[in-house]
């Protein structure tokens, strides 16, 4: 089971170059209900913007970099 942070990171990664709702839904393996919930949350938080498609904002890119760094640190075995 994926955490909300993992799902958010997947959505932001998918939308880096711009993506429609359907592409995000299938790419991230989300139902319509969940993709709608997460997209609303990310738009409200300023991590995504919308136009012809959903696009990861600079703030979203920062979140993604921080998430990837934390994920790497937590999954590195000493």
N, C-alpha and C positions, 0 to 999 in steps of 0.2 A: 504494500500500500504506500502510495506516495504522499509526502507531506504537502501542505499548501505552498510552502516555499519552493519545493521542487516543481510543482505545477506552474507557479508564477514564473519561475526561471525558464521553464520550457516555453511558455507563452511569449515572454520577452525575447527569447532567442529566435523563435519562429517569426516574430514581427520586426526583427532588426531591419530587414529590407522592405518591409511592408507586407501585409497579409490580410486577406479577407477572413471573415468570421468562420466560414466553412473550412478553409485551409487550417486555421488554428485549431478548430474542433477536431479534425481528423489527424493532424500532426501530433497533437497532444493527447489524443484518445479520450476526449471529453464529450459528454452528452451536451445537447443544446442548452439544457437548463444550467449546467455547470459552466459552460463557456460564457454564457450570458452573465452569470454571477461574477466570474473572475474578470471579465472585460470591464464590467461596470466598476468593480473595485479598483482596477488598475487605471482606468480613466480618471476616477475621482482622486486617486493618489498622485496623479500626474506622471505615472510611469509609462503610460501609453497616450497617444493622441490619435485622432481619427480625421479622415478626409475621405479619399477614395478607398482607403484601406486603413487598417490599424498599423501604427508605426511606433516603435520603441523610442521614447524621448531620451534626452541626455541624462535625466534623472533615472530613468529606467535602465540605461546602460551602466550607470554607477551602481545601481542595485545588483545588476547581473554580475559585474566584476567582483563586488564584495561577496556575493553568494558563492561564486566559483572559487574565490580565495578561501573562504571559510570551509567549503566542501572539501577542497584539497587538503587543508590543514587537519580536518577531522578524519579524513580517510587515509592519511599517511601513517604508516606504522613505523614506530621507532625500533 
